[in-house]
Amino acid sequence: MAIPWLLALKVIPWGDVIEHAPKVLNAARKLMDRTPAPASGSAGASVEVLDPNPGHPPSLGELKNRLIEARQLIDQQARTQEQMAQTLTELAEQNARLVGAVEMLRLRTLLR
């Protein structure tokens, strides 16, 4: 049996939701406003790569292919991170609008 909507609405701690909604929205906006760090030629960090031919140094072509693959992975992760940040911002804005609407309905209910 489904929980009646009014009972579900009474169980939710709306005071906490209303209190924290602006913080969530501000955090999401800050996340979206962050500019990505500029790409530098020397990252400073090394990545250990499994060598298919241990004992033999990789050729220039193999190194170039590995570099291309690594850059593609980095670009893909950056796009995914940007999409997730945008989704988080949209969800936070929807949450803020929902909290406002619920607060308005709560006040209307109290006035009647």
N, C-alpha and C positions, 0 to 999 in steps of 0.2 A: 504494500500500500504506500502510495506517495505521501510525503509530508506536505500538509497544507501550506500554501505560500505565506499566509499570515504568521503561522507558527515559525516557519523558517526565518522570516524577517525579524521576528522578536528575538530569536536565538542569536543572531549576528550582533556582535558588539559594535554598534554603529558609532558610538563615541570614539572608539579607537580607530575605526576606519576613517572617520571624518578628520580626526587629529593627525593621522599619518598620511593622508592623501596628498597634501601639498609637498611634503618631504619627498615622497615618491616621484611626484611630477618634477620637482626641481632637480632631483638626482638624474632622472631620465633626460631632462634638457641639458644638464651639464655633460652627460655622456655623449649626446649628439653634438654639442658644441666643441668637443675636443677635436683638435686637428691632428691628423695622423703625423707621426714623427717622420721627418724627411729621410728618404732612403740614402744611405751613405755607401760608398764603395767598400770601406772596411768596416765590417760589422763588429769586429772585436771579439766575437764569439765563434768558436769553431764547432763544427758538427762532425761527429764521428760517423763515417760512412763505411758500410761493410764492403770490403774490397773483394770482387769476384776472383781476382787473381792475386792472392797473397804472395808477397815477395817481389812482385813486378810493379813498377810505378805505372799509374794509369796514363794513357796517351792523352794528348791535348784534346782530341775529339771527344774522348770519354769524359774528361773534365768539363768540357763545354756542354755536353749533353746533361750532365749532372747539375750544372749551374742553371741551365734552362728549366729543368724539372723543378729545381728548388725555387726558382723565381715564380714559376707557375703556381706552385703550392702556396707560396707566400701571398701572391695576388688573390688566389681563391679564398684563403683564410681571411684576408682583409675585406673582401666583398661580403663574406659570410658575417663577419663581425659588424660591418656597417649595416647590413640588413637586420641583424639582431638588435642593434642599438636603435634603429628606426622603429622596429616592432615594439620594443620596450617603451619608447617614447609615446607611440600611438596608444598602447595599452594604459600607460599612466594617464594620458589625457582623457581616455574613455572612462577610466576609474574616477578621475576628478569630476567629470560631468555626471557620472552615475551617483557619486556621493552627494553632489549638489541637488540632483533631482530627488534623491531619497530624503534628504534633509528638508526640502520644500514640502514633500508629501507628508513627512512627519509633523511639520508645523501645521499644515492644513488639517491633519487628523486631530491635533490637539485643540485647534480652534473650533472644531465642530462639536 
